[in-house]
Amino acid sequence: MVKKRSVDKVLVRKDIARLFELAGVEKDIAIADSHVNLARKTAMKFQIPLTASQRRLYCHSCYRILRPGVTCRVRLYKGKQVFYCFACKTYTRFPYSKK
């Protein structure tokens, strides 16, 4: 019988949040992309879902960081935010509320 590793999921969530934070302030896009990939892989390994704000930070097709005006274009259309990724030319839509 194989013993499962006990992992403190609170610490893993903090690490994931820190990686997304580092990706947000990083000037070099390649390094920011590597932070996003590492955070995604860590979340998958420990089966921790990403928050909604974290899921909006990267393209779901090519997994590049989405920075408006630099790596993507953002438009508001019929109650949705539409992100157009310059790298893979795909659209990602997220609902938003008009408040």
N, C-alpha and C positions, 0 to 999 in steps of 0.2 A: 504494500500500500504506500502510495506516495503522499508525503505530507505537504499540504498547501502552505504557501508563504503567507504569513499574516502581514497585511499592509495597512498602514494607517491612511485611509482614503482622504482624510482632511489634509494631510501633508501633500499628497499627490495633487489634490485640487489646487493647493497653494502654488505648487510647482508649475502646474499648467497655466494658472492665471499669471504667474511671473513670466513665463515664456511668451504668452500673448502680449504682455506689457512690454517686454523687451523688443518684440517684433514691431510694436507700434511706434517706438521711438528710434528704431534703427534707421540710419540714413541709407545704407546699402541694401538694395532690394533682395539680393541673393542671400545675405545673412538673415534678413527678416523672413524670407521663405523657409530657410532651414529651421528657424525658431518655430514657425507655424507647423512644419512637418513633424518636428520633435514633440510638440505639444499634442498634436493629433495622434501620433503613434503611442504616446504615453497614455492618453485617454482610452485608446482602444485596448491597450495591453491590460490595464487595470479595470476595464469596463466601467468607465466613468463618463456619463454624458456631458457634452459641452453645453454651456449656457447659450441662450439665444444671441446674446451680444458677441460671444466668441465665435459662433457659427457665421455671423455676418462679416467677419474679418478676413475670410479667405474665399477663393473661388472653389466651388464644389466640383468643378470639372478638372482643373489643372492644379489645384491646391496652392495657388500663388496668393500672396497677401493682396488685399484690395485696398488701394489708396486712391481716393477720388482725384482725378486729374493726372495721376502718375501711371497707375496700372489699370485703372477702370474709369468708366463714365457712369454717373448716377443721374437718373431721371425719376421724376414722380409722375405716375400715370395710373389713373383710376384707383386710387387708394393703395397703390403699391409702390415700393421703391424698386426701381429696375437698375441692376448693376450690369454693365457690359464690360467684360474682361477683354483687355487689349491683347493678351497673350494667346488665348484659345478661342476668342470671338464667340463666347457664349453669353447668354442672358441669364441672370439669376434674379428672381422676384421675391420680395419680402413684403408682407402686408404692414401697413402703418395706420395709425389713427390720426385723423385730422383734429387736433385739439388746439 
